[in-house]
């Protein structure tokens, strides 16, 4: 890429991921409200909430150490780095190197690790309970995520997401491989688990005995809570971006032409909106699973990812 591309592309990707992530949450909340015969909040309510939280001072527990204060920034920055490792509007990736898929998984784990650690740092019983539950869920979701992504990598022969998207754009017949359908299904389940959506977790509850993610962030307030909530929204958008631009890469620009980027952005919004709509339907149709039923669902994702790897070598 040229020097201009190296400057423009990272800025565009950060604007799209950082700017659109609250809108995706607002869209899901609006659709769910409509399904429940309610008017619901504005599409832009998540933006108003972030602005309100950023204006407030943070209240910090007396027992909190530097880990608690550093966690919001580590979580937010790690998600920003991931945003530069994922093809969003173009198959070109700002931080383009072999093995970026592995780095993405580790950066997701880094943010989760600090959140779980901070939940214990304040000596809160509910925070520790939420952190332990989050670690339990992630220990079952991460292997399924890794295997489903590696299935795609083995199909193309690279662990670079930009090269994977380019390969599928150049040869759409690769997408007809049966193993990719299994990997797609496994990754869909993992996205629900990683983002704490129903039926794995309820992002709107504050009931002490049922919350997972909300339990971990219970002690955060003000700008700290704003950064964590913003990072959570970006994580959802990034995971959906990986899903649509890997398994449904049609419309992704091959270069950085103005027309190509405009078309790519329009199709990107349509694809993200479609899967956000499906998430709203799912959350409106199912109740939250009991904690001891969650391993069954994540075990299904793991089995699907294992079958994807096996079928890849059987079918070729």
ABEGO torsion letter per residue (X at the ends): XBAAAAAAAAAAAAAAAAAAAAAAAAAAAAAAAAAAGBAEBBAAAAAAAAAAAAABBBBBBAABBAAAAAAAAAAAAAAAAAAAABBAABABBABBBBGAAAAAAAAAAAAAAAAAAAAAAAGBAAAAAAAAAAAAAAAAAAAAAAAAAAAAAAAAGBABAAAAAAAAAABAAAAABAAAAAAAAAAAAAAAAAAGBOAABBAABABAAABAAAAAAAABBEAAAAAAAAAAAAAAAAAAAAAAAAABABGBBABABAAAAAAAAAAAAAAAAAAAAAAAAAAAABBBBBAAAAAAAAAAAAAAAAAAAAAAAAAX
